Every structure is written in structure tokens, then in C-alpha cells.
Amino acid sequence: METRSLVTIAKHTKEKLQYLIEMAQEFEMHPNRKILDGKIVATLFFEPSTRTRLSFETAANRLGAKVIGFADPKSQAAQRAKP
């Protein structure tokens, strides 16, 4: 299975990185394509940041996806919200 992580670029070839750069440039020229139309994107935040969550959801919606979210009930934010 091909790795799809960009946390580190060490495992990617020069050609793969060049391809990603070219795709990013193409995307910049046409940013609102519905490439996720009909797809569902699930988000999971263990320490949810409203700004981060909304940024991810906005991006997915602009690409045509439906978003479902999950917040860890054991997170510090969820614990503070309990009465």
C-alpha cells in the first residue's frame, strides 16, 4: 500500500514531490472544483479547536463533501463542559 502521509517527505521520491507541487499549482488556479462531490469526510479531534475544525469543514464543503464530525468525550474540553 502506498503511503499517503506528508508528515515527512523523506519517504517520497523527487518525482512524487514534483507531481504534488504541480497539482497544488493547478489547484490554486482552479480552487473550487467539486472533487469530493458525493463523498463523506469524517473529522476526529481529540482536543478540538473550533477554528481548526471549522477550517477543515469549510474546505471539505467547498470541495463538495459532506462532513461528519466526532469529538472525543474524554478530551479536556468535553470534561470542562460537564456540569
OpenMM code with the backbone's topology and positions (N, CA, C; nanometers):
from openmm import Vec3, app, unit

residues = "MET GLU THR ARG SER LEU VAL THR ILE ALA LYS HIS THR LYS GLU LYS LEU GLN TYR LEU ILE GLU MET ALA GLN GLU PHE GLU MET HIS PRO ASN ARG LYS ILE LEU ASP GLY LYS ILE VAL ALA THR LEU PHE PHE GLU PRO SER THR ARG THR ARG LEU SER PHE GLU THR ALA ALA ASN ARG LEU GLY ALA LYS VAL ILE GLY PHE ALA ASP PRO LYS SER GLN ALA ALA GLN ARG ALA LYS PRO".split()
positions = [
    Vec3(0.0844, -0.1177, 0.0000),
    Vec3(0.0000, 0.0000, 0.0000),
    Vec3(0.0895, 0.1247, 0.0000),
    Vec3(0.0528, 0.2207, -0.0793),
    Vec3(0.1293, 0.3448, -0.0888),
    Vec3(0.1035, 0.4316, 0.0342),
    Vec3(0.2105, 0.4884, 0.0875),
    Vec3(0.1939, 0.5802, 0.1994),
    Vec3(0.1334, 0.7108, 0.1499),
    Vec3(0.0445, 0.7683, 0.2277),
    Vec3(-0.0209, 0.8923, 0.1870),
    Vec3(0.0027, 1.0026, 0.2892),
    Vec3(0.1034, 0.9869, 0.3706),
    Vec3(0.1328, 1.0836, 0.4746),
    Vec3(0.2323, 1.1872, 0.4249),
    Vec3(0.2058, 1.3124, 0.4583),
    Vec3(0.3000, 1.4185, 0.4252),
    Vec3(0.3622, 1.4761, 0.5514),
    Vec3(0.3556, 1.4012, 0.6595),
    Vec3(0.4192, 1.4458, 0.7826),
    Vec3(0.5692, 1.4578, 0.7600),
    Vec3(0.6238, 1.3653, 0.6844),
    Vec3(0.7643, 1.3709, 0.6478),
    Vec3(0.7752, 1.3466, 0.4977),
    Vec3(0.8685, 1.4136, 0.4343),
    Vec3(0.8856, 1.3939, 0.2904),
    Vec3(0.9964, 1.2935, 0.2596),
    Vec3(1.0599, 1.2405, 0.3627),
    Vec3(1.1752, 1.1524, 0.3450),
    Vec3(1.1434, 1.0269, 0.2630),
    Vec3(1.0208, 0.9775, 0.2701),
    Vec3(0.9863, 0.8538, 0.2007),
    Vec3(0.9351, 0.8769, 0.0589),
    Vec3(0.9294, 0.9999, 0.0158),
    Vec3(0.8766, 1.0315, -0.1164),
    Vec3(0.9902, 1.0590, -0.2146),
    Vec3(0.9686, 1.0192, -0.3388),
    Vec3(1.0694, 1.0436, -0.4417),
    Vec3(1.0619, 1.1890, -0.4881),
    Vec3(1.1683, 1.2316, -0.5523),
    Vec3(1.1722, 1.3671, -0.6089),
    Vec3(1.0572, 1.3845, -0.7086),
    Vec3(1.0321, 1.2815, -0.7885),
    Vec3(0.9259, 1.2874, -0.8886),
    Vec3(0.7886, 1.3016, -0.8231),
    Vec3(0.7669, 1.2285, -0.7152),
    Vec3(0.6384, 1.2359, -0.6442),
    Vec3(0.6181, 1.3750, -0.5844),
    Vec3(0.7230, 1.4310, -0.5266),
    Vec3(0.7126, 1.5647, -0.4686),
    Vec3(0.6891, 1.6695, -0.5765),
    Vec3(0.7544, 1.6552, -0.6902),
    Vec3(0.7335, 1.7489, -0.8016),
    Vec3(0.5891, 1.7398, -0.8513),
    Vec3(0.5377, 1.6168, -0.8599),
    Vec3(0.3987, 1.5967, -0.9006),
    Vec3(0.3036, 1.6675, -0.8032),
    Vec3(0.3273, 1.6540, -0.6734),
    Vec3(0.2423, 1.7189, -0.5735),
    Vec3(0.2466, 1.8705, -0.5862),
    Vec3(0.3643, 1.9241, -0.6144),
    Vec3(0.3779, 2.0693, -0.6330),
    Vec3(0.2998, 2.1136, -0.7562),
    Vec3(0.3116, 2.0377, -0.8644),
    Vec3(0.2382, 2.0715, -0.9869),
    Vec3(0.0873, 2.0640, -0.9643),
    Vec3(0.0431, 1.9637, -0.8912),
    Vec3(-0.1001, 1.9519, -0.8612),
    Vec3(-0.1481, 2.0683, -0.7743),
    Vec3(-0.0656, 2.1106, -0.6792),
    Vec3(-0.1010, 2.2240, -0.5943),
    Vec3(-0.1130, 2.3518, -0.6772),
    Vec3(-0.0216, 2.3696, -0.7727),
    Vec3(-0.0276, 2.4870, -0.8599),
    Vec3(-0.1547, 2.4846, -0.9447),
    Vec3(-0.1892, 2.3681, -0.9964),
    Vec3(-0.3121, 2.3540, -1.0748),
    Vec3(-0.4341, 2.3842, -0.9879),
    Vec3(-0.4310, 2.3350, -0.8656),
    Vec3(-0.5427, 2.3582, -0.7747),
    Vec3(-0.5566, 2.5068, -0.7412),
    Vec3(-0.4454, 2.5771, -0.7270),
    Vec3(-0.4507, 2.7207, -0.6993),
    Vec3(-0.5194, 2.7965, -0.8117),
    Vec3(-0.5003, 2.7508, -0.9357),
    Vec3(-0.5632, 2.8186, -1.0495),
    Vec3(-0.7133, 2.7910, -1.0559),
    Vec3(-0.7582, 2.6765, -1.0035),
    Vec3(-0.8995, 2.6365, -1.0067),
    Vec3(-0.9367, 2.5798, -0.8695),
    Vec3(-0.9486, 2.6650, -0.7671),
    Vec3(-0.9606, 2.6160, -0.6295),
    Vec3(-1.0949, 2.5551, -0.5894),
    Vec3(-1.2032, 2.5869, -0.6543),
    Vec3(-1.3335, 2.5431, -0.6050),
    Vec3(-1.3936, 2.4285, -0.6840),
    Vec3(-1.3099, 2.3399, -0.7318),
    Vec3(-1.3614, 2.2219, -0.8016),
    Vec3(-1.4289, 2.1293, -0.7008),
    Vec3(-1.5309, 2.0620, -0.7424),
    Vec3(-1.6067, 1.9722, -0.6540),
    Vec3(-1.5489, 1.8313, -0.6600),
    Vec3(-1.4200, 1.8186, -0.6287),
    Vec3(-1.3535, 1.6885, -0.6407),
    Vec3(-1.3966, 1.5891, -0.5325),
    Vec3(-1.4654, 1.6370, -0.4298),
    Vec3(-1.5156, 1.5462, -0.3259),
    Vec3(-1.6677, 1.5338, -0.3312),
    Vec3(-1.7260, 1.5724, -0.4439),
    Vec3(-1.8709, 1.5665, -0.4590),
    Vec3(-1.9198, 1.4236, -0.4369),
    Vec3(-2.0188, 1.4082, -0.3493),
    Vec3(-2.0742, 1.2767, -0.3200),
    Vec3(-1.9948, 1.1969, -0.2174),
    Vec3(-1.8886, 1.2532, -0.1650),
    Vec3(-1.8055, 1.1845, -0.0659),
    Vec3(-1.8409, 1.2335, 0.0741),
    Vec3(-1.8056, 1.1544, 0.1715),
    Vec3(-1.8236, 1.1924, 0.3123),
    Vec3(-1.6848, 1.2017, 0.3753),
    Vec3(-1.6600, 1.3123, 0.4429),
    Vec3(-1.5338, 1.3338, 0.5129),
    Vec3(-1.5630, 1.3282, 0.6623),
    Vec3(-1.4904, 1.2447, 0.7337),
    Vec3(-1.5074, 1.2342, 0.8786),
    Vec3(-1.3911, 1.3045, 0.9470),
    Vec3(-1.4222, 1.3856, 1.0462),
    Vec3(-1.3181, 1.4532, 1.1231),
    Vec3(-1.3188, 1.4001, 1.2655),
    Vec3(-1.2019, 1.3924, 1.3220),
    Vec3(-1.1866, 1.3448, 1.4590),
    Vec3(-1.0849, 1.4348, 1.5270),
    Vec3(-1.1284, 1.5077, 1.6273),
    Vec3(-1.0408, 1.5962, 1.7023),
    Vec3(-1.0416, 1.5531, 1.8479),
    Vec3(-0.9254, 1.5156, 1.8997),
    Vec3(-0.9172, 1.4760, 2.0397),
    Vec3(-0.9147, 1.5977, 2.1305),
    Vec3(-0.8552, 1.7046, 2.0855),
    Vec3(-0.8567, 1.8327, 2.1568),
    Vec3(-0.9085, 1.9361, 2.0584),
    Vec3(-1.0401, 1.9422, 2.0416),
    Vec3(-1.0958, 2.0237, 1.9349),
    Vec3(-1.0681, 2.1729, 1.9501),
    Vec3(-1.0269, 2.2290, 1.8425),
    Vec3(-1.0131, 2.3730, 1.8295),
    Vec3(-1.1223, 2.4167, 1.7334),
    Vec3(-1.2085, 2.5054, 1.7771),
    Vec3(-1.3187, 2.5481, 1.6917),
    Vec3(-1.2671, 2.6021, 1.5597),
    Vec3(-1.1637, 2.6833, 1.5629),
    Vec3(-1.1096, 2.7425, 1.4410),
    Vec3(-1.0557, 2.6344, 1.3476),
    Vec3(-0.9828, 2.5370, 1.4013),
    Vec3(-0.9284, 2.4292, 1.3185),
    Vec3(-1.0403, 2.3439, 1.2623),
    Vec3(-1.1347, 2.3058, 1.3451),
    Vec3(-1.2464, 2.2226, 1.2996),
    Vec3(-1.3239, 2.2925, 1.1889),
    Vec3(-1.3553, 2.4191, 1.2083),
    Vec3(-1.4306, 2.4930, 1.1076),
    Vec3(-1.3505, 2.5105, 0.9791),
    Vec3(-1.2205, 2.5267, 0.9891),
    Vec3(-1.1363, 2.5377, 0.8697),
    Vec3(-1.1420, 2.4095, 0.7881),
    Vec3(-1.1295, 2.2946, 0.8549),
    Vec3(-1.1364, 2.1662, 0.7851),
    Vec3(-1.2742, 2.1452, 0.7237),
    Vec3(-1.3795, 2.1758, 0.7992),
    Vec3(-1.5151, 2.1565, 0.7482),
    Vec3(-1.5437, 2.2488, 0.6303),
    Vec3(-1.4979, 2.3721, 0.6375),
    Vec3(-1.5172, 2.4664, 0.5275),
    Vec3(-1.4482, 2.4177, 0.4010),
    Vec3(-1.3250, 2.3721, 0.4146),
    Vec3(-1.2504, 2.3219, 0.2988),
    Vec3(-1.3217, 2.2018, 0.2367),
    Vec3(-1.3660, 2.1087, 0.3189),
    Vec3(-1.4346, 1.9902, 0.2668),
    Vec3(-1.5643, 2.0291, 0.1966),
    Vec3(-1.6390, 2.1215, 0.2551),
    Vec3(-1.7638, 2.1660, 0.1930),
    Vec3(-1.7385, 2.2355, 0.0598),
    Vec3(-1.6353, 2.3171, 0.0524),
    Vec3(-1.6033, 2.3849, -0.0734),
    Vec3(-1.5666, 2.2863, -0.1833),
    Vec3(-1.5161, 2.1700, -0.1441),
    Vec3(-1.4800, 2.0672, -0.2411),
    Vec3(-1.5962, 1.9725, -0.2699),
    Vec3(-1.7113, 1.9990, -0.2091),
    Vec3(-1.8308, 1.9231, -0.2386),
    Vec3(-1.8613, 1.8090, -0.1438),
    Vec3(-1.7847, 1.7925, -0.0382),
    Vec3(-1.8044, 1.6801, 0.0540),
    Vec3(-1.9086, 1.7125, 0.1608),
    Vec3(-1.9650, 1.6075, 0.2148),
    Vec3(-2.0462, 1.6200, 0.3351),
    Vec3(-1.9529, 1.5855, 0.4511),
    Vec3(-1.9697, 1.6540, 0.5642),
    Vec3(-1.8774, 1.6362, 0.6762),
    Vec3(-1.9515, 1.5800, 0.7964),
    Vec3(-1.8923, 1.4762, 0.8556),
    Vec3(-1.9403, 1.4273, 0.9837),
    Vec3(-1.8248, 1.4432, 1.0821),
    Vec3(-1.8567, 1.4810, 1.2025),
    Vec3(-1.7515, 1.5066, 1.2998),
    Vec3(-1.7684, 1.4239, 1.4246),
    Vec3(-1.6580, 1.4077, 1.4930),
    Vec3(-1.6565, 1.3342, 1.6188),
    Vec3(-1.5599, 1.4049, 1.7118),
    Vec3(-1.6034, 1.4333, 1.8318),
    Vec3(-1.5161, 1.4900, 1.9349),
    Vec3(-1.5003, 1.3858, 2.0443),
    Vec3(-1.3806, 1.3661, 2.0890),
    Vec3(-1.3524, 1.2678, 2.1930),
    Vec3(-1.4184, 1.3121, 2.3232),
    Vec3(-1.5115, 1.2330, 2.3783),
    Vec3(-1.5787, 1.2725, 2.5022),
    Vec3(-1.4844, 1.2763, 2.6223),
    Vec3(-1.3651, 1.2198, 2.6096),
    Vec3(-1.2682, 1.2205, 2.7188),
    Vec3(-1.1714, 1.3376, 2.7094),
    Vec3(-1.1875, 1.4223, 2.6069),
    Vec3(-1.0963, 1.5353, 2.5897),
    Vec3(-1.1148, 1.6361, 2.7024),
    Vec3(-1.0155, 1.7178, 2.7232),
    Vec3(-1.0224, 1.8183, 2.8287),
    Vec3(-1.1390, 1.9139, 2.8073),
    Vec3(-1.1628, 1.9532, 2.6830),
    Vec3(-1.2728, 2.0464, 2.6533),
    Vec3(-1.4069, 1.9835, 2.6911),
    Vec3(-1.4252, 1.8557, 2.6599),
    Vec3(-1.5502, 1.7880, 2.6921),
    Vec3(-1.5646, 1.7724, 2.8435),
    Vec3(-1.4577, 1.7461, 2.9130),
    Vec3(-1.4626, 1.7327, 3.0586),
    Vec3(-1.5002, 1.8638, 3.1253),
    Vec3(-1.4511, 1.9756, 3.0728),
    Vec3(-1.4835, 2.1067, 3.1292),
    Vec3(-1.6307, 2.1402, 3.1078),
    Vec3(-1.6911, 2.0857, 3.0016),
    Vec3(-1.8297, 2.1185, 2.9690),
    Vec3(-1.9288, 2.0434, 3.0575),
    Vec3(-1.8854, 1.9388, 3.1273),
    Vec3(-1.9760, 1.8616, 3.2126),
    Vec3(-2.0128, 1.9439, 3.3359),
    Vec3(-2.1401, 1.9315, 3.3786),
    Vec3(-2.1837, 2.0075, 3.4993),
    Vec3(-2.1231, 1.9525, 3.6260),
] * unit.nanometer
topology = app.Topology()
chain = topology.addChain("A")
for resn in residues:
    res = topology.addResidue(resn, chain)
    for name in ("N", "CA", "C"):
        topology.addAtom(name, app.Element.getBySymbol(name[0]), res)
